[in-house]
Amino acid sequence: MSAVRAGSAGPQARIRRRAWTAALAAVAFGCAYFFVRQFLKDAVRRFDATLVNKSFGTASLFLIALSMALTGIAVLSRPGSMALAYRKDLGLAGFWIGLAHGAVEHVLLPVLGLQSESGPGTRHAEALGLVALVLFALMALASNDRARGKMGPRAWRLFLRYAGYAGLILGAAHAAGLKAASWGRYFRTFRPVLPSLSLPVALFAAAAILLRLAVWPRIRKRSGGRPTSASPGP
């Protein structure tokens, strides 16, 4: 019995490790990116918690968008693709990093006497981010066989599908609300050389949604109108 459990847990444990490796790599890349961008923009060589906070935010949105994009990638890839296997763990990693982003933003930065970027739309953007985080928290709570059994397979899949894409849209809108002015300046002047990392990440989130819409007819054709395993999970 123990050998069977070890064998069945092995692949899932590897997938989880790889998902978290990707998550940590995304955070590290974001920290380096924001540090370099800060130097190019303001000639400042300072690394502090505000850069980590920004990296948490962009990494969270990227990981959740990647998780959602894997649905479309799986539909377009060859049979036997492992794309869907990483969807849940990437989504959960994105949620936990997003939760860390919220904690750093509202707890750690004030304690350290630091302030994140703010603007006219900050309050509304934060509200959108909070709703997105609540949706992802509900998805995380529902991402198990017990919840599936209580809700029923169809309702469970529909909930994860629509909550996931609604949360992704709200997350991208949260980033847009905070950084719209920065994005606009970049498109007008293309300075600094590196745009805010939230811009390409938000575009990637939009691409993930468009990809899902593009493969929707193929999913419907395969399933005869019924929800399938290609429906996105958390």
C-alpha positions as CSV (number, residue, x, y, z in Angstrom):
1,M,0.0,0.0,0.0
2,S,2.8,2.5,0.9
3,A,4.5,1.7,-2.4
4,V,1.4,2.5,-4.3
5,R,0.9,5.8,-2.4
6,A,4.5,6.8,-3.1
7,G,4.2,6.0,-6.7
8,S,1.0,7.9,-7.2
9,A,2.2,10.9,-5.2
10,G,5.5,11.1,-7.0
11,P,4.3,12.7,-10.3
12,Q,2.1,15.1,-8.5
13,A,4.9,16.1,-6.1
14,R,7.2,16.7,-9.1
15,I,4.5,18.9,-10.8
16,R,4.1,20.9,-7.6
17,R,7.8,21.4,-7.2
18,R,8.1,22.5,-10.9
19,A,5.2,24.9,-10.5
20,W,6.7,26.5,-7.4
21,T,10.1,26.6,-9.1
22,A,8.5,28.6,-11.9
23,A,6.7,30.8,-9.4
24,L,9.9,31.6,-7.5
25,A,11.7,32.2,-10.8
26,A,8.9,34.7,-11.8
27,V,9.3,36.6,-8.5
28,A,13.1,36.7,-8.9
29,F,12.9,37.9,-12.5
30,G,10.4,40.6,-11.4
31,C,12.7,41.8,-8.6
32,A,15.7,42.0,-11.1
33,Y,13.5,43.7,-13.7
34,F,12.1,46.4,-11.4
35,F,15.6,47.1,-10.0
36,V,17.0,47.6,-13.5
37,R,14.0,49.6,-14.6
38,Q,14.3,51.9,-11.6
39,F,17.9,52.6,-12.4
40,L,17.2,53.3,-16.1
41,K,14.3,55.5,-15.2
42,D,15.5,57.4,-12.1
43,A,19.2,56.5,-11.8
44,V,18.4,54.9,-8.4
45,R,20.3,51.9,-7.2
46,R,18.1,50.8,-4.3
47,F,16.5,47.5,-3.6
48,D,13.8,47.4,-1.0
49,A,10.4,45.8,-0.1
50,T,8.5,48.0,-2.7
51,L,10.3,46.2,-5.5
52,V,9.5,42.8,-3.9
53,N,5.9,43.9,-3.6
54,K,5.7,44.8,-7.3
55,S,7.3,41.5,-8.2
56,F,4.8,39.6,-6.1
57,G,1.9,41.4,-7.9
58,T,3.2,40.8,-11.4
59,A,4.2,37.2,-10.7
60,S,0.8,36.4,-9.3
61,L,-1.0,37.7,-12.3
62,F,1.4,36.0,-14.7
63,L,1.1,32.6,-13.0
64,I,-2.7,32.7,-12.9
65,A,-2.8,33.8,-16.5
66,L,-0.4,31.0,-17.4
67,S,-2.6,28.5,-15.5
68,M,-5.7,29.7,-17.5
69,A,-3.8,29.7,-20.8
70,L,-2.9,26.0,-20.4
71,T,-6.5,25.1,-21.2
72,G,-6.2,26.5,-24.7
73,I,-2.6,25.2,-25.1
74,A,-3.8,21.7,-24.1
75,V,-6.6,21.8,-26.7
76,L,-4.2,22.9,-29.5
77,S,-1.4,20.5,-28.5
78,R,-1.0,16.9,-29.4
79,P,-2.9,14.2,-27.4
80,G,-1.2,13.2,-24.2
81,S,0.0,16.7,-23.5
82,M,1.0,17.4,-19.9
83,A,-0.2,21.0,-20.1
84,L,-3.3,20.5,-18.0
85,A,-1.4,18.7,-15.2
86,Y,0.3,22.0,-14.2
87,R,-2.8,24.1,-14.3
88,K,-3.9,23.7,-10.7
89,D,-0.5,24.1,-9.0
90,L,0.4,27.1,-11.1
91,G,-2.9,28.7,-10.2
92,L,-2.5,27.9,-6.5
93,A,1.0,29.3,-6.6
94,G,-0.3,32.5,-8.2
95,F,-3.0,32.8,-5.5
96,W,-0.5,32.4,-2.6
97,I,1.9,34.9,-4.1
98,G,-1.0,37.3,-4.7
99,L,-2.0,36.9,-1.0
100,A,1.6,37.7,-0.1
101,H,1.4,40.8,-2.3
102,G,-1.6,42.0,-0.4
103,A,0.1,41.3,2.9
104,V,3.2,43.2,1.9
105,E,1.2,46.1,0.4
106,H,-1.0,46.7,3.4
107,V,1.0,45.4,6.4
108,L,4.7,45.2,5.8
109,L,5.3,48.4,3.8
110,P,3.5,50.6,6.4
111,V,5.5,49.0,9.2
112,L,8.7,49.7,7.3
113,G,7.7,53.3,6.5
114,L,7.5,52.6,2.8
115,Q,4.7,53.5,0.4
116,S,3.8,51.9,-2.8
117,E,2.8,53.8,-5.9
118,S,-0.6,55.5,-5.8
119,G,-2.7,57.6,-8.0
120,P,-6.3,58.8,-8.6
121,G,-7.6,55.3,-9.3
122,T,-5.8,53.5,-6.5
123,R,-8.8,52.9,-4.3
124,H,-10.9,51.4,-7.1
125,A,-8.0,49.4,-8.3
126,E,-7.4,48.0,-4.9
127,A,-11.1,47.0,-4.6
128,L,-10.8,45.1,-7.9
129,G,-7.7,43.3,-6.7
130,L,-9.5,42.4,-3.4
131,V,-12.5,40.9,-5.3
132,A,-10.1,38.9,-7.6
133,L,-8.2,37.6,-4.5
134,V,-11.5,36.5,-2.9
135,L,-12.5,34.6,-6.1
136,F,-9.1,32.9,-6.2
137,A,-9.4,32.0,-2.5
138,L,-12.8,30.4,-3.2
139,M,-11.3,28.5,-6.1
140,A,-8.4,27.3,-3.9
141,L,-10.9,26.0,-1.3
142,A,-12.9,24.2,-4.0
143,S,-9.9,22.6,-5.7
144,N,-10.3,19.2,-4.2
145,D,-12.3,16.0,-4.6
146,R,-14.4,16.7,-1.5
147,A,-15.7,20.0,-3.0
148,R,-16.3,18.3,-6.3
149,G,-18.4,15.6,-4.7
150,K,-20.5,18.1,-2.8
151,M,-21.0,20.5,-5.7
152,G,-21.3,17.8,-8.4
153,P,-18.8,17.6,-11.4
154,R,-20.8,19.9,-13.7
155,A,-21.4,22.7,-11.2
156,W,-17.8,22.4,-9.9
157,R,-16.3,22.8,-13.3
158,L,-18.5,25.7,-14.2
159,F,-17.7,27.5,-10.9
160,L,-13.9,27.0,-11.5
161,R,-14.2,28.1,-15.1
162,Y,-16.2,31.3,-14.6
163,A,-14.6,32.3,-11.2
164,G,-11.2,31.8,-12.8
165,Y,-11.7,34.0,-15.8
166,A,-13.6,36.6,-13.8
167,G,-10.7,36.7,-11.3
168,L,-8.2,37.0,-14.1
169,I,-10.1,39.9,-15.7
170,L,-10.4,41.7,-12.4
171,G,-6.7,41.1,-11.7
172,A,-5.7,42.6,-15.0
173,A,-8.1,45.5,-14.4
174,H,-6.4,46.0,-11.0
175,A,-3.1,46.3,-12.7
176,A,-4.5,48.6,-15.3
177,G,-6.1,50.9,-12.7
178,L,-2.8,51.3,-10.9
179,K,-0.5,51.6,-13.9
180,A,-2.6,53.1,-16.7
181,A,-0.8,56.5,-16.5
182,S,2.6,54.7,-16.7
183,W,1.4,52.6,-19.6
184,G,0.2,55.7,-21.4
185,R,3.4,57.5,-21.0
186,Y,5.4,54.5,-22.3
187,F,3.3,54.3,-25.4
188,R,3.7,58.0,-26.0
189,T,7.5,58.3,-25.4
190,F,8.8,54.7,-25.1
191,R,10.8,55.9,-22.1
192,P,12.2,54.4,-20.1
193,V,13.4,51.6,-22.4
194,L,11.7,49.0,-20.2
195,P,8.0,49.4,-19.6
196,S,6.4,48.6,-16.3
197,L,6.4,44.8,-16.1
198,S,2.7,44.9,-15.4
199,L,2.1,46.0,-19.0
200,P,3.3,42.8,-20.8
201,V,1.9,40.7,-18.0
202,A,-1.6,42.3,-18.4
203,L,-1.3,41.7,-22.2
204,F,-0.5,38.1,-21.5
205,A,-3.6,37.8,-19.3
206,A,-5.6,39.3,-22.2
207,A,-4.1,36.8,-24.6
208,A,-5.0,33.9,-22.2
209,I,-8.6,35.0,-22.3
210,L,-8.6,35.4,-26.1
211,L,-7.0,31.9,-26.5
212,R,-9.7,30.4,-24.4
213,L,-12.4,32.1,-26.5
214,A,-10.6,30.9,-29.7
215,V,-10.6,27.2,-28.6
216,W,-14.2,27.3,-27.2
217,P,-15.8,26.0,-30.4
218,R,-13.3,23.1,-30.5
219,I,-14.0,22.2,-26.9
220,R,-17.8,22.3,-27.5
221,K,-17.4,20.1,-30.6
222,R,-15.3,17.5,-28.7
223,S,-17.7,17.4,-25.7
224,G,-21.0,17.7,-27.5
225,G,-21.8,20.7,-25.3
226,R,-20.9,19.1,-22.0
227,P,-18.1,20.4,-19.7
228,T,-14.8,18.5,-20.1
229,S,-11.6,18.2,-18.3
230,A,-10.4,21.1,-20.5
231,S,-12.5,23.4,-18.4
232,P,-10.0,25.6,-16.4
233,G,-9.3,24.8,-12.8
234,P,-7.7,27.0,-10.2
